[in-house]
């Protein structure tokens, strides 16, 4: 509990104690109206002075018709007509509701604050045989840093020395440590649990994973959902209307009674108008709706799912079709050379030529060829590199023109290639226009992929689709194994966008389409889909930037969890909206009719502060997503 919350709780307790003491004393001593008003004003000022100040400030700034103004005018009006205890109760229960709201927001912020804790304060660099702490923002990519046991990794990098276990729970929501050694990639925000590590940074501090995550979370609250925008507009028009109704209720019936020759009963009608003002305050809706979304985003981030705004929460809840990229999304993206077929040259020579031709590429296929060759590559032997998107690479190696890629590339260079019947990605190689065989590269399906597809169907997703640049045979085999219902293979990056546009055109207007990807070539599709979901641990910066949801541990099972979190959040938000509106309408009718007489103010207090407390407590449930 914060200092401000403790102070408010102390004010609430003090006001309650004084209120009870005055009630008991009045029972025995029978205070007159003047002394009763003076005595009740003491706890009223203790509990309500800040509301009165904010109401005055609001009037001076042209924001007269907000909930602070309504509370001030209704409570002071009650004092004015002699209903002192009701006036105090209006302010007291309003502040209790505000206190519950601050506690709920604090719980939501705690989840995000824990995520914010991943921001490192310094980086260690070696200087004159000693470690020196420097601002990580001053280090360029390629710097050598030292991470000692117990310290946070400040910048993304590759291990150059040492072995250790990393705690990545702040990033992924998973408590299982990850073992790393020389050559492994390490992301910022992880905590080094055991051995000393030396890292060669691969990014500047501002581009590292921790900085990107914090930027995403900090910007999330600025993107409002349609429900939030509706509530803002609702409050803008609703409040002046109910104030007008209350003024009419206070003036018109007494004036009409005077015209007809009856008693005006000013106090009775002013009392009814004041109860209408209290019950009509829209704070239960205005507070609980954004609080629900804020709680959902906080709970999701604690589970390793970053949702970039409450607007995406609504879109995510309506997903009925999920489109997947294959590599790095359904499969691990850990390509390994498993066979070489139909090569007239020695296998080692073919691997060397293919690895050299692909040496300037960062694609996983290129890295697998380099690992299979297993020797250092002299890139000075390579010139005239031409990477053809969706086809492969053509380069000059030792004066020979080497083409490595798919059948379309072989057709382009005029080489008569041989089809391969093995399962995997096939890299055909041609040397000086003559076919030199092909390399079979296989990829492993992620352990949770099959279960992830199954859970999507269990959660109301009607269709799953795979879009991939891989050959149809490989794509169909992967789809059949994990349960994807539709496959489009052999696609160029631009073709993926076209396919997604066709899916969007044919979808149910009430549903949305999600695309899940991780590569830089997926960025256009992630941006084009109704909602883009990026694999954040190994995904490219471009994909993470373009996506609306980021899964920090690359676990496909988190896709269905993200959808369940969004649906729970929307369900709670809509329940709060309709419950608050229904109760307020009922209380307004009862208050205006005068059925309950002087008890109507207590009903109004429940209709305002009571409903606020109930809605806030309900909104807190958005935080609890662990078992979804």
Secondary structure, DSSP 8 states (H G I E B T S, - for coil): --HHHHHHHHHHHHHHHHHHHHHHHHHHH---HHHHHHHHHHHHHHHHHHHHHHHHHHHHTT--SSHHHHHHHHHHHHHHTT-HHHHHHHHHHHHHHHHHHHHHHHHHHHHHHHHHTT--S-EEEEETTEEEEE-GGG--TT-EEEE-TT-B--S-EEEEE--EEEE-HHHHS--S-EEE-TT-EE-TT-EE-SS-EEEEE-S-GGGSHHHHHHHHHHHHTTS--HHHHHHHHHHHHHHHHHHHHHHHHHHHHHHHHHHTTS---HHHHHHHHHHHHHHH-THHHHHHHHHHHHHHHHHHHHTTEEE--HHHHHHHHTEEEEEEESBTTTB----EEEEEES-SS-HHHHHHHHHHHTTT--SHHHHHHHHHH-S---GGGEEEEEEETTTEEEEEETTEEEEEE-HHHHHHHT-------SSSEEEEEEETTEEEEEEEEE--B-TTHHHHHHHHHHTT--EEEEE-SS-HHHHHHHHHHHT-SEEE-S--HHHHHHHHHHHHHHS-TTSEEEEEE-SGGGHHHHHHSSEEEEETTTS-HHHHHH-SEEETT--THHHHHHHHHHHHHHHHHHHHHHHHHHHHHHHHHHHHHTTTGGGHHHHHHIIIIIHHHHHHHHHHGGG--TT-
